[in-house]
Amino acid sequence: MALSTSTLLHYHRALALSFSQQWAQREAWRVAGQRLIGHEVAGWVSRLQQKSGPSGCILLQADVTGPWQRRATLTRLRC
């Protein structure tokens, strides 16, 4: 019985850790999307690059790093 309980508690801890890491990564994608539209989010380090693209379009790239060392990069072509 003790072994089963210990195993279930370990499994629960692993699931909780995985969930929090997934949440942090989704938050990084959300912040990168906000940066692409011109909003900066407090507590995040972000960089927005603009390059010329095809047919006179502009290629925007947002790189963000968050408080949990989560990173995300989004790219958008604006014509």
Secondary structure, DSSP 8 states (H G I E B T S, - for coil): -HHHHHHHHHHHHHHHHHHHHHHHHHHHHHHHHHHHTT---TT-EEEEEEEE-GGG-EEEEEEEE-TTS-EEEEEEEE-
